Each structure stands twice: as structure tokens, then as C-alpha cells.
Amino acid sequence: MTTDTTSSSGASVRSTVHGYPRIGPDRELKRATEGYWAGKVSAQELDTVSADLRAAVLTQLRDAGVDDLPSNSFSLYDGVLDTAVLFDLVPSRFESPAAAGDREEFLRRYFALARGEQGTPPLEMTKWFDTNYHYLVPELSPKVRPRLVGDKPVAEFREALEAGHRTRPVLVGPLTFLLLAKTAEEAPEGWQPLELLDQLVDAYAQLLGDLAAAGATEVQLDEPILATDEGRARLSELERAYARLGGLKERPSLLVSSYFGSVGADALRVLKASPVEAVGLDLVTDDEGVDDLVKVSGLGSTRLVAGVVDGRNIWRTDVPATLATLGTLLGLTDELTVSTSCSLLHVPVDLDAETEIDPKLRGALAFAKQKAGETALLGRALSQGGDAEQAGSGAEIPSFTDTRVRARLEALGPDATRRPEDRDASSPNTLTTTTIGSFPQTPELRKARAAHRRSELPTDEYNALLRKEIDRVIALQEDIGLDVLVHGEPERNDMVQYFAEQLEGYATTQHGWVQSYGSRCVRPPILFGDVSRPEPMTVDWITYAQSRTDKPVKGMLTGPVTMLAWSFVRTDQPLGETARQVGLALRDEVADLERAGIRHIQVDEAALRELLPLREEQRQAYLDWAVESFRLATSGVAPSTTIHTHMCYSEFGTVVGGIEALDADVTSVEAARSRMELVQDLGERGYRRSIGPGVYDIHSPRVPSADEVEASLRLAVEHIDAGHLWVNPDCGLKTRGYAEVEESLRNMVEAARRVRADLS
């Protein structure tokens, strides 16, 4: 074990990370989990893969020189779900995993919460704060009673201890857990999950006692909710919870950690006065964290875990500048631990696997493995008094400037973001049926794409296969009876990466996988320079699809905000300026689609809510540039062209005004898991355009019945005029199989027919 080191100022200095990617360097967890769901991998085999991944992470962190290692940051699906299962906070429609008699039955019940079963819809899923990671939303009511029923944190601590690592178990904090939960339908009006706080804290107290008995000397309780306005308004509950936990006689030391933004001086005062031993702060996301520490005159004897290495972006740390910040922090605490700003869950595993990135760009990057090394290096440099040059330095982002792009943006007038108020874009039908865009990506299609990428399949043969798949998708939709069709996107690997590969200013990775939810992983591209579109990206595929049918086919694009949100973005200019560049490139594509005769064009902004700042005071400035970039992309069309957009899995109530400001003719949204909540919000505001609430959940393998979809539609009709309602799934169908897709869509069309008949 690494021993404590002391800086030249006398402060004790160590290093740690908040968490680490779970998926494995080659997505081993994804393959094992999906194999288990398919019945090809046993519970024992799944557990073996999981244990091997946990062991490899601890070894890698120790080899990198990190002093204090986390545990219990691993999950088979999601850490919030694990917390709900740990304390038996499971809705009554599910069988509690706590009552399972064996491991196979436990896993069946556990995954049912995440994915649903036939007749039992899953928990709602939404974005983890302002990231692209999704968590499962607990459903709570006075009927549930928090009680410790699991031992996952203790078991994983003991597992690590047997391997020679005394770790720091990481838990979702009680305040964050309850404020992220939703009120179950059966709860009395006005009841809130936070009313369970004292009972939940008692369950945490029992868990802390068990961890202490197992030999844990420190436990991390994550409270990122403190970076939000809602969390900052709950300081009395924060004080009460940690007075109780800190007052336990038999417990490990407590690290209360927050991230994704500053917590504010008032929260710092509460934590400083509480009996917890350490406080973790994100000092990367905004500039307020150090100022807040100065306002409270430092933390004194409370140890500061300083999040100075960016856990969410992939640029190398500027070591000299960060050492200067850390030097300032040494005067504000008696003990200092150098850390990442948040869990490294949000970045790819290892830059060493990338062999095709331009060397100049590669030299500016750091993935999880490299960031762990940076964190350890900073700790050593600070404690040993080494100079910054010897420790290393950050690399400048090798961005490039395109004067033509900048000149075009400067020349745009105010009309570039305006569409006529009175336009004739209309629905082909009452309760028009359509889908979001993608159709199943079959194993054969994925194999062909991989073979083409390796130059093993000639381009003409590959394109012929794609056209054949489009023929299949168009014929299937016509047979089902959909009104507005899509081409199915067989040519696309990912809704962001596909476009990034064709835009100047972007780079892509080979192995830069990041977990989005469950077993779903994405490869965020790297946006490092000015963005432009050298040539059309989608026109040939969409026009081919339109030539195969008399029904309208939608053109499908990814919007500028989502292109930023799901990429690792340059930091040398404001996000709004980068978004305008992407919007201008997409404007050219929209114009080409319209010239080709495409009259329905969908520009997806799945991440509009995701990028919304956590603090109210910062939101309007974000919405201003987000809306402007979308309207820049979509406002050059004729009044007869229908502009669609799509948004998925987020709490949309706070951005209803932003959705209206986009001025899309049709907005399709996730609504199945959230039971049409957004539709009600829009109805109450008198929303003027059309809305396509997702009437069934595509992230679950279950097939909804026509009756179930009909019930959702009738609920939607209560709030939105049927003439402004479209009928669609809540997201793309890429991850599903054709058999379930066909049955689900036939049930959706039948449900729309029934409701339409009643309305007429």
C-alpha cells in the first residue's frame, strides 16, 4: 500500500478517482450481459466476467499510482437501480429481488426492473444530470419502507480486500437518491419521496456499520444533487442526514462528494460543520468552487478531495496550471486528496487502443487510464515538490480555423433563423403514424459494415446490400400501414458518429466506447476544429427510399445540440459558437434534401434537455444558443416542408419553453415510461405545433398490446387536439429485433385506427 505523503506546506496529500468505467476495455460486460439476456451465458459466467473486470480496474489503478481506490462503482446495469434494490425500494408491480431464492432468480427480477417483462413496464429511465448516461428512476410512496436487504457494497469490498486492496466503497448519497426519485402513482397527493429521508438514513447507518465491521476505513457518499438548485434548497435535510450518519459510533470515515458543478458556499458551510471527515468538490466544471472555499475560509481539519482532473472530457490536463490551483488549495485545508472531477465512467477506457488518430490530436488526449495516471502524477508532484515541467504539461487542442465558415456565419442576417408563422406544413392524417427513424440493425448488417470498414467488402456490394435493406424497410412499413415512412438508417453506425465521420472538424475513435445505459455503449466523436460539410451526407439514401414508395419518407439528421452533447468538444471557444458552426453545416444538408423533393425532414435534438445547466441562472443563455443553432439548421426551407425533431429520455418539464422556441412543426418525445407527463405540460401551455408522444417503450423487449397503446393515445388526446397528435414509438428501433418491431408497430397502427375511428 502507498503511504501518506506530505507537501512542502505540511499538508497531507494523496490521490484518488471517483469511479472508473465498468464496461471493460473491449466491452466485455456488454457481451456478457446481453449473452445472459439471450440465454447463452449463465448467471455464474456473468458474475465471473464482472469479478474479473472489477479486479482488473483495481490493478490498473494501483499500477497507475493512485493511492485510494474506489469500490462498488461497478454495476450490472445502473448504480441508482442498485441502490433501490439494496434498500428494497421496489414498486409493487415487481417481484422484489431481495426475496429471490437464488442468483438466477435475483438477476431475473433485477433486470425486470430495468427492462420490463411482458405485462410489466420497467422503471422510467432518464439522464444522469447533464450527461448522456441514463439512470433508472426509483418510484417511491409511503407504502415502501427503506430497509437494508442486500450486501453488494460489503461483498465487493471484501472481494477487493482478499485481492490485497483496501478500497473506499462508493454509494449514491441518501439526499441525491430521494431527490432523483419520482412519486409513485399510488402515493397521496402532495407526498414527496424526501419524506422517507430519516428512514433511509437509518438504513444507510446499518450499511455503514456492516462496512466498518468488514474493515472499511472510509466510505464515499455521492451527493451531486448539491450542484443543482433543488439540492441547494435542501440544506436542512443535508445537515440532518449527515449529523445522523456522522454521529454513529461504529462507522468508517465519511467522504461526501459532489460533482457536475459547484455546491455553493452555504452547502460548504453545512458540510464543514458536520461530523464528516472529507468533502469532494468538482473544481473543473465551473469557476465557483475555489471561490466558495475562500468564502468559507477553507475546510480546516476537513479533508478536501479536489476534483481537478476532468472526468467528462478527453483533453489532457494542463499540469502546470492545475498544480498552481492545487497550491492555492493547500492553504485552505489541512489534508488534500487530488482527484478527478467526477467518475471516469463518462470517458473511454484507454487511449493506448487508438492507433489511427492523427498523432498531433492524439497527443492532446487522455482517456480513463491516462486520467488516473494524471491524477497520481499531480499528487506526487504536489507532495514531493517536483516542478511542473518534470511532471508534464497539457497539450494544446490542435484545432483549425476555417475562414470560410466564420465568414458565412458573420454574413447571416436575422432572417436566417426565422420561419413563417403561417405555414402549410400539415399532417397526412389525424393521428398520423410514423417511427422515429432507425429500424433494427441486424447481425448481418453489422457484419457487412465491419467487413466494408476493413476493405473486405467492396463498396458497390455494400451499397447494394444497404439498398436491399431499405427496400425491406419500406415494404414492411407500407404493409403495416404507417403514414409517414423512414428509410431505416441501415448505413448508419450511430446517430452522431455517422455525421461526424463526414464533417470537417471532427475525428472518430476505434475503441472509444462509453456506457450510455445498461449494455448500450456509444463512441463519442471528437470535435476539435471548425465544422463544415464537404458534400451531402444523406441525400442519396433518402431519395432512394422515396423512389420506392408513394408515401412520404422523412429525411433524418442529428441536430447541432446533440452533435455537441454526444461528442467530446473543443474547449477553446464557447459552446454556442461551435453549435452555430454545426447548425450551418446541417442547414446545407436540409437544403439539399428539400431540393431533392423530401418534404418531411427530421432534425433530432435528443440532448436538448441533457445539456441544460443544472442552475436556473445559467439556463436562458444556454437555451438562447441551443435554439438559435437548431433554427439556423432548419429555417431555410419552404413553408410546405415539415420540420420534425425528436427528444428522448429526459425530464422535459423545465425546457417546455425551449421546445416551443425551436418552432419545429412536429416534435416527437419519450412519453411511454413517464406516462404522458410532457404531453400534459404542453397541453396546459397551449402548445401550437404538433407533438408525437412515444406510445410505447423501445428500450424494453416487451411487445405492447394494441389495448395498451390505445390507452396511452386516449390519455394524450385528453391534453392535445388529435389534429396535432402524431403516433410513434418513443425512440429509434435500432436495438430491437424485427419480430418484436413488426408486432409492436402493427399494434400501434391498430390502436391509432381505433382512436381515430372514435374521433371521426
C-alpha positions, 0 to 999 in steps of 0.5 A: 500500500502507498503511504501518506505523503506530505507537501512542502506546506505540511499538508497531507496529500494523496490521490484518488478517482471517483469511479472508473468505467465498468464496461471493460476495455473491449466491452466485455460486460456488454457481451456478457450481459446481453449473452445472459439476456439471450440465454447463452451465458449463465448467471455464474459466467456473468458474475465471473466476467464482472469479478474479473473486470472489477479486479482488473480496474483495481490493478490498473489503478494501483499500477497507475499510482493512485493511492485510494481506490474506489469500490462498488462503482461497478454495476450490472446495469445502473448504480441508482437501480442498485441502490433501490434494490439494496434498500428494497425500494421496489414498486409493487408491480415487481417481484422484489429481488431481495426475496429471490431464492437464488442468483438466477432468480435475483438477476431475473427480477433485477433486470425486470426492473430495468427492462420490463417483462411482458405485462410489466413496464420497467422503471422510467429511465432518464439522464444522469444530470447533464450527461448522456448516461441514463439512470433508472428512476426509483418510484417511491410512496409511503407504502415502501419502507427503506430497509437494508436487504442486500450486501453488494457494497460489503461483498465487493469490498471484501472481494477487493480486500482478499485481492490485497486492496483496501478500497473506499466503497462508493454509494449514491448519497441518501439526499441525491437518491430521494431527490432523483426519485419520482412519486409513485402513482399510488402515493397521496397527493402532495407526498414527496419521496424526501419524506422517507429521508430519516428512514433511509438514513437509518438504513444507510447507518446499518450499511455503514456499520456492516462496512466498518465491521468488514474493515472499511476505513472510509466510505464515499457518499455521492451527493451531486444533487448539491450542484443543482438548485433543488439540492441547494434548497435542501440544506436542512435535510443535508445537515440532518442526514449527515449529523445522523450518519456522522454521529454513529459510533461504529462507522468508517470515515465519511467522504461526501462528494459532489460533482457536475458543478459547484455546491455553493458556499452555504452547502460548504458551510453545512458540510464543514460543520458536520461530523464528516471527515472529507468533502469532494468538490468538482473544481473543473466544471465551473469557476465557483468552487475555489471561490466558495472555499475562500468564502468559507475560509477553507475546510480546516481539519476537513479533508478536501478531495479536489476534483481537478482532473476532468472526468467528462472530457478527453483533453489532457490536463494542463499540469502546470496550471492545475498544480498552481490551483492545487497550491492555492488549495493547500492553504485552505485545508489541512489534508488534500486528496487530488482527484478527478472531477467526477467518475471516469465512467463518462470517458473511454477506457484507454487511449493506448487502443487508438492507433489511427488518430492523427498523432498531433490530436492524439497527443492532446488526449487522455482517456480513463487510464491516462486520467488516473495516471494524471491524477497520481502524477499531480499528487506526487508532484504536489507532495514531493515538490517536483516542478511542473515541467518534470511532471508534464504539461497539457497539450494544446487542442490542435484545432483549425480555423476555417475562414470560410465558415466564420465568414458565412456565419458573420454574413447571416442576417436575422432572417436566417433563423426565422420561419413563417408563422403561417405555414402549410406544413400539415399532417397526412392524417389525424393521428398520423403514424410514423417511427422515429427513424432507425429500424433494427440493425441486424447481425448481418448488417453489422457484419457487412459494415465491419467487413466494408470498414476493413476493405473486405467488402467492396463498396458497390456490394455494400451499397447494394446490400444497404439498398436491399435493406431499405427496400425491406424497410419500406415494404414492411412499413407500407404493409403495416400501414404507417403514414409517414415512412423512414428509410431505416438508417441501415448505413448508419453506425450511430446517430452522431458518429455517422455525421461526424465521420463526414464533417470537417472538424471532427475525428472518430475513435476505434475503441472509444466506447462509453456506457450510455445505459445498461449494455448500450455503449456509444463512441463519442466523436471528437470535435476539435476544429471548425465544422463544415460539410464537404458534400451531402451526407444523406441525400442519396439514401433518402431519395432512394427510399422515396423512389420506392414508395408513394408515401412520404419518407422523412429525411433524418439528421442529428441536430447541432445540440446533440452533435455537441452533447454526444461528442467530446468538444473543443474547449477553446471557444464557447459552446454556442459558437461551435453549435452555430458552426454545426447548425450551418453545416446541417442547414446545407444538408436540409437544403439539399434534401428539400431540393431533392423533393423530401418534404418531411425532414427530421432534425433530432435534438435528443440532448436538448434537455441533457445539456441544460445547466443544472442552475436556473441562472445559467439556463436562458443563455444556454437555451438562447444558443441551443435554439438559435443553432437548431433554427439556423439548421432548419429555417431555410426551407419552404413553408410546405416542408415539415420540420420534425425533431425528436427528444428522448429520455429526459425530464422535459418539464423545465425546457417546455419553453425551449421546445416551443422556441425551436418552432419545429412543426412536429416534435416527437418525445419519450412519453411511454415510461413517464406516462404522458407527463410532457404531453400534459405540460404542453397541453396546459401551455397551449402548445401550437405545433404538433407533438408525437408522444412515444406510445410505447417503450423501445428500450424494453423487449416487451411487445405492447398490446394494441389495448395498451397503446390505445390507452396511452393515445386516449390519455394524450388526446385528453391534453392535445387536439388529435389534429396535432397528435402524431403516433410513434414509438418513443425512440429509434428501433435500432436495438430491437429485433424485427419480430418484436418491431413488426408486432409492436408497430402493427399494434400501434397502427391498430390502436391509432385506427381505433382512436381515430375511428372514435374521433371521426 
